[in-house]
Amino acid sequence: MLREPAELHVDDQGRVELPLGLLAEAGIAPGTDLVAFSDGDGRIVLRRAEDAIRDLIENGML
């Protein structure tokens, strides 16, 4: 079950603050290292760094 979308603001330094509830739903704890990339069409994807690295290893890309 997904929560209602959270409206966020990009500050003058390009920072965005994510609500703790949203992070918890995604299984991301404070202090977790993330990898961010553009998925085009105005979307930015955040992944746990350990998951992204594991996927690269499993796909023979690392």
mmCIF file of the N, C-alpha and C atoms, coordinates in Angstrom:
data_MODEL
# 
_entry.id   MODEL 
# 
loop_
_atom_site.group_PDB 
_atom_site.id 
_atom_site.type_symbol 
_atom_site.label_atom_id 
_atom_site.label_alt_id 
_atom_site.label_comp_id 
_atom_site.label_asym_id 
_atom_site.label_entity_id 
_atom_site.label_seq_id 
_atom_site.pdbx_PDB_ins_code 
_atom_site.Cartn_x 
_atom_site.Cartn_y 
_atom_site.Cartn_z 
_atom_site.occupancy 
_atom_site.B_iso_or_equiv 
_atom_site.pdbx_formal_charge 
_atom_site.auth_seq_id 
_atom_site.auth_comp_id 
_atom_site.auth_asym_id 
_atom_site.auth_atom_id 
_atom_site.pdbx_PDB_model_num 
ATOM 1   N N  . MET A 1 1  ? 0.838  -1.178  0.000   1.00 0.00 ? 1  MET A N  1 
ATOM 2   C CA . MET A 1 1  ? 0.000  0.000   0.000   1.00 0.00 ? 1  MET A CA 1 
ATOM 3   C C  . MET A 1 1  ? 0.888  1.249   0.000   1.00 0.00 ? 1  MET A C  1 
ATOM 4   N N  . LEU A 1 2  ? 0.632  2.157   -0.901  1.00 0.00 ? 2  LEU A N  1 
ATOM 5   C CA . LEU A 1 2  ? 1.416  3.392   -1.000  1.00 0.00 ? 2  LEU A CA 1 
ATOM 6   C C  . LEU A 1 2  ? 0.692  4.528   -0.299  1.00 0.00 ? 2  LEU A C  1 
ATOM 7   N N  . ARG A 1 3  ? 1.459  5.374   0.319   1.00 0.00 ? 3  ARG A N  1 
ATOM 8   C CA . ARG A 1 3  ? 0.916  6.580   0.943   1.00 0.00 ? 3  ARG A CA 1 
ATOM 9   C C  . ARG A 1 3  ? 0.551  7.583   -0.135  1.00 0.00 ? 3  ARG A C  1 
ATOM 10  N N  . GLU A 1 4  ? -0.110 8.624   0.317   1.00 0.00 ? 4  GLU A N  1 
ATOM 11  C CA . GLU A 1 4  ? -0.366 9.747   -0.583  1.00 0.00 ? 4  GLU A CA 1 
ATOM 12  C C  . GLU A 1 4  ? 0.973  10.354  -0.985  1.00 0.00 ? 4  GLU A C  1 
ATOM 13  N N  . PRO A 1 5  ? 1.097  10.855  -2.188  1.00 0.00 ? 5  PRO A N  1 
ATOM 14  C CA . PRO A 1 5  ? 2.351  11.500  -2.595  1.00 0.00 ? 5  PRO A CA 1 
ATOM 15  C C  . PRO A 1 5  ? 2.678  12.671  -1.679  1.00 0.00 ? 5  PRO A C  1 
ATOM 16  N N  . ALA A 1 6  ? 3.954  12.851  -1.413  1.00 0.00 ? 6  ALA A N  1 
ATOM 17  C CA . ALA A 1 6  ? 4.418  13.970  -0.594  1.00 0.00 ? 6  ALA A CA 1 
ATOM 18  C C  . ALA A 1 6  ? 4.863  15.094  -1.525  1.00 0.00 ? 6  ALA A C  1 
ATOM 19  N N  . GLU A 1 7  ? 4.389  16.295  -1.277  1.00 0.00 ? 7  GLU A N  1 
ATOM 20  C CA . GLU A 1 7  ? 4.830  17.444  -2.057  1.00 0.00 ? 7  GLU A CA 1 
ATOM 21  C C  . GLU A 1 7  ? 6.124  17.957  -1.441  1.00 0.00 ? 7  GLU A C  1 
ATOM 22  N N  . LEU A 1 8  ? 7.171  18.056  -2.259  1.00 0.00 ? 8  LEU A N  1 
ATOM 23  C CA . LEU A 1 8  ? 8.495  18.449  -1.789  1.00 0.00 ? 8  LEU A CA 1 
ATOM 24  C C  . LEU A 1 8  ? 8.949  19.716  -2.488  1.00 0.00 ? 8  LEU A C  1 
ATOM 25  N N  . HIS A 1 9  ? 9.981  20.338  -1.925  1.00 0.00 ? 9  HIS A N  1 
ATOM 26  C CA . HIS A 1 9  ? 10.523 21.574  -2.491  1.00 0.00 ? 9  HIS A CA 1 
ATOM 27  C C  . HIS A 1 9  ? 12.030 21.425  -2.648  1.00 0.00 ? 9  HIS A C  1 
ATOM 28  N N  . VAL A 1 10 ? 12.552 21.819  -3.795  1.00 0.00 ? 10 VAL A N  1 
ATOM 29  C CA . VAL A 1 10 ? 13.990 21.860  -4.022  1.00 0.00 ? 10 VAL A CA 1 
ATOM 30  C C  . VAL A 1 10 ? 14.468 23.237  -3.579  1.00 0.00 ? 10 VAL A C  1 
ATOM 31  N N  . ASP A 1 11 ? 15.395 23.282  -2.595  1.00 0.00 ? 11 ASP A N  1 
ATOM 32  C CA . ASP A 1 11 ? 15.850 24.587  -2.095  1.00 0.00 ? 11 ASP A CA 1 
ATOM 33  C C  . ASP A 1 11 ? 16.886 25.196  -3.030  1.00 0.00 ? 11 ASP A C  1 
ATOM 34  N N  . ASP A 1 12 ? 17.379 26.362  -2.672  1.00 0.00 ? 12 ASP A N  1 
ATOM 35  C CA . ASP A 1 12 ? 18.320 27.101  -3.526  1.00 0.00 ? 12 ASP A CA 1 
ATOM 36  C C  . ASP A 1 12 ? 19.642 26.365  -3.742  1.00 0.00 ? 12 ASP A C  1 
ATOM 37  N N  . GLN A 1 13 ? 19.945 25.412  -2.867  1.00 0.00 ? 13 GLN A N  1 
ATOM 38  C CA . GLN A 1 13 ? 21.186 24.643  -3.009  1.00 0.00 ? 13 GLN A CA 1 
ATOM 39  C C  . GLN A 1 13 ? 20.930 23.268  -3.637  1.00 0.00 ? 13 GLN A C  1 
ATOM 40  N N  . GLY A 1 14 ? 19.716 23.048  -4.146  1.00 0.00 ? 14 GLY A N  1 
ATOM 41  C CA . GLY A 1 14 ? 19.382 21.804  -4.823  1.00 0.00 ? 14 GLY A CA 1 
ATOM 42  C C  . GLY A 1 14 ? 19.036 20.659  -3.889  1.00 0.00 ? 14 GLY A C  1 
ATOM 43  N N  . ARG A 1 15 ? 18.799 20.956  -2.623  1.00 0.00 ? 15 ARG A N  1 
ATOM 44  C CA . ARG A 1 15 ? 18.490 19.905  -1.657  1.00 0.00 ? 15 ARG A CA 1 
ATOM 45  C C  . ARG A 1 15 ? 16.991 19.680  -1.556  1.00 0.00 ? 15 ARG A C  1 
ATOM 46  N N  . VAL A 1 16 ? 16.644 18.427  -1.276  1.00 0.00 ? 16 VAL A N  1 
ATOM 47  C CA . VAL A 1 16 ? 15.261 18.023  -1.064  1.00 0.00 ? 16 VAL A CA 1 
ATOM 48  C C  . VAL A 1 16 ? 15.226 17.219  0.231   1.00 0.00 ? 16 VAL A C  1 
ATOM 49  N N  . GLU A 1 17 ? 14.270 17.514  1.085   1.00 0.00 ? 17 GLU A N  1 
ATOM 50  C CA . GLU A 1 17 ? 14.113 16.764  2.327   1.00 0.00 ? 17 GLU A CA 1 
ATOM 51  C C  . GLU A 1 17 ? 12.987 15.761  2.130   1.00 0.00 ? 17 GLU A C  1 
ATOM 52  N N  . LEU A 1 18 ? 13.283 14.477  2.386   1.00 0.00 ? 18 LEU A N  1 
ATOM 53  C CA . LEU A 1 18 ? 12.291 13.423  2.214   1.00 0.00 ? 18 LEU A CA 1 
ATOM 54  C C  . LEU A 1 18 ? 11.666 13.079  3.563   1.00 0.00 ? 18 LEU A C  1 
ATOM 55  N N  . PRO A 1 19 ? 10.345 12.938  3.622   1.00 0.00 ? 19 PRO A N  1 
ATOM 56  C CA . PRO A 1 19 ? 9.686  12.579  4.871   1.00 0.00 ? 19 PRO A CA 1 
ATOM 57  C C  . PRO A 1 19 ? 10.128 11.190  5.351   1.00 0.00 ? 19 PRO A C  1 
ATOM 58  N N  . LEU A 1 20 ? 10.304 11.041  6.678   1.00 0.00 ? 20 LEU A N  1 
ATOM 59  C CA . LEU A 1 20 ? 10.728 9.760   7.240   1.00 0.00 ? 20 LEU A CA 1 
ATOM 60  C C  . LEU A 1 20 ? 9.768  8.629   6.880   1.00 0.00 ? 20 LEU A C  1 
ATOM 61  N N  . GLY A 1 21 ? 8.459  8.922   6.829   1.00 0.00 ? 21 GLY A N  1 
ATOM 62  C CA . GLY A 1 21 ? 7.486  7.889   6.477   1.00 0.00 ? 21 GLY A CA 1 
ATOM 63  C C  . GLY A 1 21 ? 7.710  7.355   5.075   1.00 0.00 ? 21 GLY A C  1 
ATOM 64  N N  . LEU A 1 22 ? 8.049  8.234   4.157   1.00 0.00 ? 22 LEU A N  1 
ATOM 65  C CA . LEU A 1 22 ? 8.320  7.826   2.778   1.00 0.00 ? 22 LEU A CA 1 
ATOM 66  C C  . LEU A 1 22 ? 9.565  6.944   2.716   1.00 0.00 ? 22 LEU A C  1 
ATOM 67  N N  . LEU A 1 23 ? 10.606 7.352   3.453   1.00 0.00 ? 23 LEU A N  1 
ATOM 68  C CA . LEU A 1 23 ? 11.832 6.549   3.502   1.00 0.00 ? 23 LEU A CA 1 
ATOM 69  C C  . LEU A 1 23 ? 11.553 5.178   4.113   1.00 0.00 ? 23 LEU A C  1 
ATOM 70  N N  . ALA A 1 24 ? 10.782 5.150   5.189   1.00 0.00 ? 24 ALA A N  1 
ATOM 71  C CA . ALA A 1 24 ? 10.472 3.888   5.855   1.00 0.00 ? 24 ALA A CA 1 
ATOM 72  C C  . ALA A 1 24 ? 9.722  2.959   4.910   1.00 0.00 ? 24 ALA A C  1 
ATOM 73  N N  . GLU A 1 25 ? 8.760  3.477   4.158   1.00 0.00 ? 25 GLU A N  1 
ATOM 74  C CA . GLU A 1 25 ? 8.018  2.649   3.201   1.00 0.00 ? 25 GLU A CA 1 
ATOM 75  C C  . GLU A 1 25 ? 8.937  2.033   2.159   1.00 0.00 ? 25 GLU A C  1 
ATOM 76  N N  . ALA A 1 26 ? 9.989  2.766   1.798   1.00 0.00 ? 26 ALA A N  1 
ATOM 77  C CA . ALA A 1 26 ? 10.932 2.281   0.789   1.00 0.00 ? 26 ALA A CA 1 
ATOM 78  C C  . ALA A 1 26 ? 12.021 1.407   1.402   1.00 0.00 ? 26 ALA A C  1 
ATOM 79  N N  . GLY A 1 27 ? 11.988 1.250   2.728   1.00 0.00 ? 27 GLY A N  1 
ATOM 80  C CA . GLY A 1 27 ? 13.012 0.437   3.386   1.00 0.00 ? 27 GLY A CA 1 
ATOM 81  C C  . GLY A 1 27 ? 14.344 1.135   3.477   1.00 0.00 ? 27 GLY A C  1 
ATOM 82  N N  . ILE A 1 28 ? 14.323 2.458   3.520   1.00 0.00 ? 28 ILE A N  1 
ATOM 83  C CA . ILE A 1 28 ? 15.549 3.253   3.589   1.00 0.00 ? 28 ILE A CA 1 
ATOM 84  C C  . ILE A 1 28 ? 15.613 3.918   4.958   1.00 0.00 ? 28 ILE A C  1 
ATOM 85  N N  . ALA A 1 29 ? 16.646 3.591   5.721   1.00 0.00 ? 29 ALA A N  1 
ATOM 86  C CA . ALA A 1 29 ? 16.826 4.150   7.060   1.00 0.00 ? 29 ALA A CA 1 
ATOM 87  C C  . ALA A 1 29 ? 17.708 5.393   6.990   1.00 0.00 ? 29 ALA A C  1 
ATOM 88  N N  . PRO A 1 30 ? 17.533 6.326   7.921   1.00 0.00 ? 30 PRO A N  1 
ATOM 89  C CA . PRO A 1 30 ? 18.444 7.477   7.982   1.00 0.00 ? 30 PRO A CA 1 
ATOM 90  C C  . PRO A 1 30 ? 19.891 6.983   8.049   1.00 0.00 ? 30 PRO A C  1 
ATOM 91  N N  . GLY A 1 31 ? 20.772 7.625   7.308   1.00 0.00 ? 31 GLY A N  1 
ATOM 92  C CA . GLY A 1 31 ? 22.180 7.238   7.265   1.00 0.00 ? 31 GLY A CA 1 
ATOM 93  C C  . GLY A 1 31 ? 22.520 6.274   6.153   1.00 0.00 ? 31 GLY A C  1 
ATOM 94  N N  . THR A 1 32 ? 21.514 5.775   5.421   1.00 0.00 ? 32 THR A N  1 
ATOM 95  C CA . THR A 1 32 ? 21.746 4.840   4.318   1.00 0.00 ? 32 THR A CA 1 
ATOM 96  C C  . THR A 1 32 ? 22.371 5.576   3.138   1.00 0.00 ? 32 THR A C  1 
ATOM 97  N N  . ASP A 1 33 ? 23.388 4.961   2.528   1.00 0.00 ? 33 ASP A N  1 
ATOM 98  C CA . ASP A 1 33 ? 23.986 5.522   1.317   1.00 0.00 ? 33 ASP A CA 1 
ATOM 99  C C  . ASP A 1 33 ? 23.089 5.206   0.132   1.00 0.00 ? 33 ASP A C  1 
ATOM 100 N N  . LEU A 1 34 ? 22.842 6.220   -0.699  1.00 0.00 ? 34 LEU A N  1 
ATOM 101 C CA . LEU A 1 34 ? 21.966 6.072   -1.857  1.00 0.00 ? 34 LEU A CA 1 
ATOM 102 C C  . LEU A 1 34 ? 22.703 6.403   -3.143  1.00 0.00 ? 34 LEU A C  1 
ATOM 103 N N  . VAL A 1 35 ? 22.196 5.878   -4.243  1.00 0.00 ? 35 VAL A N  1 
ATOM 104 C CA . VAL A 1 35 ? 22.636 6.233   -5.593  1.00 0.00 ? 35 VAL A CA 1 
ATOM 105 C C  . VAL A 1 35 ? 21.426 6.869   -6.259  1.00 0.00 ? 35 VAL A C  1 
ATOM 106 N N  . ALA A 1 36 ? 21.632 8.007   -6.921  1.00 0.00 ? 36 ALA A N  1 
ATOM 107 C CA . ALA A 1 36 ? 20.539 8.704   -7.599  1.00 0.00 ? 36 ALA A CA 1 
ATOM 108 C C  . ALA A 1 36 ? 20.859 8.788   -9.084  1.00 0.00 ? 36 ALA A C  1 
ATOM 109 N N  . PHE A 1 37 ? 19.820 8.602   -9.905  1.00 0.00 ? 37 PHE A N  1 
ATOM 110 C CA . PHE A 1 37 ? 20.006 8.795   -11.342 1.00 0.00 ? 37 PHE A CA 1 
ATOM 111 C C  . PHE A 1 37 ? 18.697 9.270   -11.953 1.00 0.00 ? 37 PHE A C  1 
ATOM 112 N N  . SER A 1 38 ? 18.823 9.959   -13.077 1.00 0.00 ? 38 SER A N  1 
ATOM 113 C CA . SER A 1 38 ? 17.655 10.450  -13.790 1.00 0.00 ? 38 SER A CA 1 
ATOM 114 C C  . SER A 1 38 ? 17.078 9.316   -14.619 1.00 0.00 ? 38 SER A C  1 
ATOM 115 N N  . ASP A 1 39 ? 15.766 9.167   -14.537 1.00 0.00 ? 39 ASP A N  1 
ATOM 116 C CA . ASP A 1 39 ? 15.072 8.153   -15.334 1.00 0.00 ? 39 ASP A CA 1 
ATOM 117 C C  . ASP A 1 39 ? 14.316 8.827   -16.474 1.00 0.00 ? 39 ASP A C  1 
ATOM 118 N N  . GLY A 1 40 ? 14.665 10.087  -16.739 1.00 0.00 ? 40 GLY A N  1 
ATOM 119 C CA . GLY A 1 40 ? 14.022 10.841  -17.807 1.00 0.00 ? 40 GLY A CA 1 
ATOM 120 C C  . GLY A 1 40 ? 12.626 11.294  -17.429 1.00 0.00 ? 40 GLY A C  1 
ATOM 121 N N  . ASP A 1 41 ? 12.046 12.134  -18.228 1.00 0.00 ? 41 ASP A N  1 
ATOM 122 C CA . ASP A 1 41 ? 10.667 12.583  -18.070 1.00 0.00 ? 41 ASP A CA 1 
ATOM 123 C C  . ASP A 1 41 ? 10.378 13.151  -16.682 1.00 0.00 ? 41 ASP A C  1 
ATOM 124 N N  . GLY A 1 42 ? 11.372 13.871  -16.102 1.00 0.00 ? 42 GLY A N  1 
ATOM 125 C CA . GLY A 1 42 ? 11.169 14.511  -14.813 1.00 0.00 ? 42 GLY A CA 1 
ATOM 126 C C  . GLY A 1 42 ? 11.261 13.589  -13.621 1.00 0.00 ? 42 GLY A C  1 
ATOM 127 N N  . ARG A 1 43 ? 11.773 12.378  -13.799 1.00 0.00 ? 43 ARG A N  1 
ATOM 128 C CA . ARG A 1 43 ? 11.871 11.416  -12.695 1.00 0.00 ? 43 ARG A CA 1 
ATOM 129 C C  . ARG A 1 43 ? 13.309 11.248  -12.238 1.00 0.00 ? 43 ARG A C  1 
ATOM 130 N N  . ILE A 1 44 ? 13.483 11.168  -10.926 1.00 0.00 ? 44 ILE A N  1 
ATOM 131 C CA . ILE A 1 44 ? 14.769 10.845  -10.324 1.00 0.00 ? 44 ILE A CA 1 
ATOM 132 C C  . ILE A 1 44 ? 14.557 9.598   -9.485  1.00 0.00 ? 44 ILE A C  1 
ATOM 133 N N  . VAL A 1 45 ? 15.423 8.617   -9.660  1.00 0.00 ? 45 VAL A N  1 
ATOM 134 C CA . VAL A 1 45 ? 15.329 7.348   -8.945  1.00 0.00 ? 45 VAL A CA 1 
ATOM 135 C C  . VAL A 1 45 ? 16.398 7.319   -7.862  1.00 0.00 ? 45 VAL A C  1 
ATOM 136 N N  . LEU A 1 46 ? 16.010 6.928   -6.657  1.00 0.00 ? 46 LEU A N  1 
ATOM 137 C CA . LEU A 1 46 ? 16.948 6.723   -5.562  1.00 0.00 ? 46 LEU A CA 1 
ATOM 138 C C  . LEU A 1 46 ? 16.989 5.236   -5.248  1.00 0.00 ? 46 LEU A C  1 
ATOM 139 N N  . ARG A 1 47 ? 18.197 4.686   -5.122  1.00 0.00 ? 47 ARG A N  1 
ATOM 140 C CA . ARG A 1 47 ? 18.357 3.272   -4.757  1.00 0.00 ? 47 ARG A CA 1 
ATOM 141 C C  . ARG A 1 47 ? 19.380 3.170   -3.647  1.00 0.00 ? 47 ARG A C  1 
ATOM 142 N N  . ARG A 1 48 ? 19.201 2.183   -2.775  1.00 0.00 ? 48 ARG A N  1 
ATOM 143 C CA . ARG A 1 48 ? 20.236 1.926   -1.775  1.00 0.00 ? 48 ARG A CA 1 
ATOM 144 C C  . ARG A 1 48 ? 21.493 1.552   -2.547  1.00 0.00 ? 48 ARG A C  1 
ATOM 145 N N  . ALA A 1 49 ? 22.628 2.143   -2.173  1.00 0.00 ? 49 ALA A N  1 
ATOM 146 C CA . ALA A 1 49 ? 23.890 1.886   -2.876  1.00 0.00 ? 49 ALA A CA 1 
ATOM 147 C C  . ALA A 1 49 ? 24.217 0.401   -2.879  1.00 0.00 ? 49 ALA A C  1 
ATOM 148 N N  . GLU A 1 50 ? 23.992 -0.285  -1.748  1.00 0.00 ? 50 GLU A N  1 
ATOM 149 C CA . GLU A 1 50 ? 24.315 -1.718  -1.681  1.00 0.00 ? 50 GLU A CA 1 
ATOM 150 C C  . GLU A 1 50 ? 23.481 -2.518  -2.674  1.00 0.00 ? 50 GLU A C  1 
ATOM 151 N N  . ASP A 1 51 ? 22.228 -2.136  -2.887  1.00 0.00 ? 51 ASP A N  1 
ATOM 152 C CA . ASP A 1 51 ? 21.374 -2.837  -3.858  1.00 0.00 ? 51 ASP A CA 1 
ATOM 153 C C  . ASP A 1 51 ? 21.850 -2.583  -5.282  1.00 0.00 ? 51 ASP A C  1 
ATOM 154 N N  . ALA A 1 52 ? 22.205 -1.335  -5.581  1.00 0.00 ? 52 ALA A N  1 
ATOM 155 C CA . ALA A 1 52 ? 22.668 -0.995  -6.928  1.00 0.00 ? 52 ALA A CA 1 
ATOM 156 C C  . ALA A 1 52 ? 23.960 -1.731  -7.263  1.00 0.00 ? 52 ALA A C  1 
ATOM 157 N N  . ILE A 1 53 ? 24.874 -1.792  -6.294  1.00 0.00 ? 53 ILE A N  1 
ATOM 158 C CA . ILE A 1 53 ? 26.147 -2.492  -6.519  1.00 0.00 ? 53 ILE A CA 1 
ATOM 159 C C  . ILE A 1 53 ? 25.905 -3.987  -6.692  1.00 0.00 ? 53 ILE A C  1 
ATOM 160 N N  . ARG A 1 54 ? 25.035 -4.564  -5.849  1.00 0.00 ? 54 ARG A N  1 
ATOM 161 C CA . ARG A 1 54 ? 24.725 -5.991  -5.963  1.00 0.00 ? 54 ARG A CA 1 
ATOM 162 C C  . ARG A 1 54 ? 24.147 -6.304  -7.349  1.00 0.00 ? 54 ARG A C  1 
ATOM 163 N N  . ASP A 1 55 ? 23.244 -5.447  -7.841  1.00 0.00 ? 55 ASP A N  1 
ATOM 164 C CA . ASP A 1 55 ? 22.662 -5.668  -9.165  1.00 0.00 ? 55 ASP A CA 1 
ATOM 165 C C  . ASP A 1 55 ? 23.724 -5.620  -10.254 1.00 0.00 ? 55 ASP A C  1 
ATOM 166 N N  . LEU A 1 56 ? 24.663 -4.683  -10.141 1.00 0.00 ? 56 LEU A N  1 
ATOM 167 C CA . LEU A 1 56 ? 25.748 -4.595  -11.132 1.00 0.00 ? 56 LEU A CA 1 
ATOM 168 C C  . LEU A 1 56 ? 26.597 -5.855  -11.119 1.00 0.00 ? 56 LEU A C  1 
ATOM 169 N N  . ILE A 1 57 ? 26.909 -6.377  -9.927  1.00 0.00 ? 57 ILE A N  1 
ATOM 170 C CA . ILE A 1 57 ? 27.715 -7.593  -9.806  1.00 0.00 ? 57 ILE A CA 1 
ATOM 171 C C  . ILE A 1 57 ? 26.959 -8.785  -10.391 1.00 0.00 ? 57 ILE A C  1 
ATOM 172 N N  . GLU A 1 58 ? 25.684 -8.918  -10.041 1.00 0.00 ? 58 GLU A N  1 
ATOM 173 C CA . GLU A 1 58 ? 24.888 -10.050 -10.529 1.00 0.00 ? 58 GLU A CA 1 
ATOM 174 C C  . GLU A 1 58 ? 24.716 -10.031 -12.039 1.00 0.00 ? 58 GLU A C  1 
ATOM 175 N N  . ASN A 1 59 ? 24.725 -8.833  -12.627 1.00 0.00 ? 59 ASN A N  1 
ATOM 176 C CA . ASN A 1 59 ? 24.571 -8.713  -14.076 1.00 0.00 ? 59 ASN A CA 1 
ATOM 177 C C  . ASN A 1 59 ? 25.926 -8.681  -14.787 1.00 0.00 ? 59 ASN A C  1 
ATOM 178 N N  . GLY A 1 60 ? 27.027 -8.949  -14.070 1.00 0.00 ? 60 GLY A N  1 
ATOM 179 C CA . GLY A 1 60 ? 28.346 -9.013  -14.659 1.00 0.00 ? 60 GLY A CA 1 
ATOM 180 C C  . GLY A 1 60 ? 28.874 -7.669  -15.129 1.00 0.00 ? 60 GLY A C  1 
ATOM 181 N N  . MET A 1 61 ? 28.359 -6.592  -14.595 1.00 0.00 ? 61 MET A N  1 
ATOM 182 C CA . MET A 1 61 ? 28.790 -5.265  -15.032 1.00 0.00 ? 61 MET A CA 1 
ATOM 183 C C  . MET A 1 61 ? 29.875 -4.689  -14.126 1.00 0.00 ? 61 MET A C  1 
ATOM 184 N N  . LEU A 1 62 ? 30.201 -5.384  -13.059 1.00 0.00 ? 62 LEU A N  1 
ATOM 185 C CA . LEU A 1 62 ? 31.266 -4.944  -12.156 1.00 0.00 ? 62 LEU A CA 1 
ATOM 186 C C  . LEU A 1 62 ? 32.228 -6.082  -11.913 1.00 0.00 ? 62 LEU A C  1 
# 
